[in-house]
Amino acid sequence: MLRALNSSATGMQAQAFNLDVIANNLANADTTAFKSSRANFEDTYYEQVVLPGQQNGVGQRTAVGQAVGLGTRIQSTQLDFSQGALQATERPLDLAITGPGFFQVLDQNTNQIMYTRAGNITKNVDGQLVMASSDIGRPLDPSITIPQDATNIAISSDGVVSVLQPGNPDLQQVGQLQLSRFINPEGLVQVGDNLYQQSAASGTPIVAFGGQDGMGVVRSGFLEKSNVEPVKQLVGLIRTQRAFELASQAIQVADEQLSLVANLRRF
């Protein structure tokens, strides 16, 4: 019964964590290029009362053993990097990646390269292309600057940025976007602001232009939407609630049994 109390408590704790993951997914259902997460569970240690194949007193071996588990725990939270739907915006600096890859931006606070799928790009006061942010514009890496007199901007599928300037009917190239991909993108660290950080698990980035070396292509005039599917998340929410309730009921039953045992001396 004490084991039941402990096992049920671990189940409630794990389901509470799972609820946090689902709530975050639902909260970001409209976040540009957001990738949903999934909580993975694993069972914990087992108390082996009788091992399978153990010999008994007369030399016979058991066909099966006796074991009781001690609950569950969260194994990991796994990112889902499946492609989100594309939303047409008709704005040339709105960019989406179709296929694998991340935009590279420079975090000026840490002087580190960060990675993002969010392509809501804008210009700062110096004409530099930056990732729009609530606090600070993070410039693309390598840096691309749009001339002040540019009248039109065009970005090709391989990331070439070109502009039209007065007195020149031809497009002039001013830079090219570089993309990065990772052998294990699920190993990236989520740091907020639609940014990911390289880790030992993700491996080093493979840098190339759009459409090269297995990289996705750049789509100008589009934004990638969140890949959260609200219906699936709501189903998971209901399942999590039921699992939490079942674990709490197991605690109540174990507690009632303990109370009965404690009161046996009264009978």
Secondary structure as UniProt FT lines:
FT   HELIX           2..27
FT   TURN            28..30
FT   TURN            32..33
FT   STRAND          37..43
FT   STRAND          46..50
FT   TURN            52..53
FT   TURN            57..58
FT   STRAND          66..69
FT   STRAND          72..79
FT   STRAND          86..88
FT   TURN            92..93
FT   STRAND          94..98
FT   STRAND          102..107
FT   TURN            108..111
FT   STRAND          112..116
FT   STRAND          120..123
FT   TURN            125..126
FT   STRAND          128..131
FT   STRAND          138..140
FT   TURN            148..149
FT   STRAND          152..155
FT   TURN            157..158
FT   STRAND          160..165
FT   TURN            166..167
FT   STRAND          168..176
FT   STRAND          179..181
FT   HELIX           185..187
FT   STRAND          189..192
FT   TURN            193..194
FT   STRAND          195..197
FT   TURN            200..202
FT   STRAND          206..208
FT   TURN            210..211
FT   TURN            213..214
FT   STRAND          217..220
FT   STRAND          222..224
FT   HELIX           230..262
FT   HELIX           264..266
//
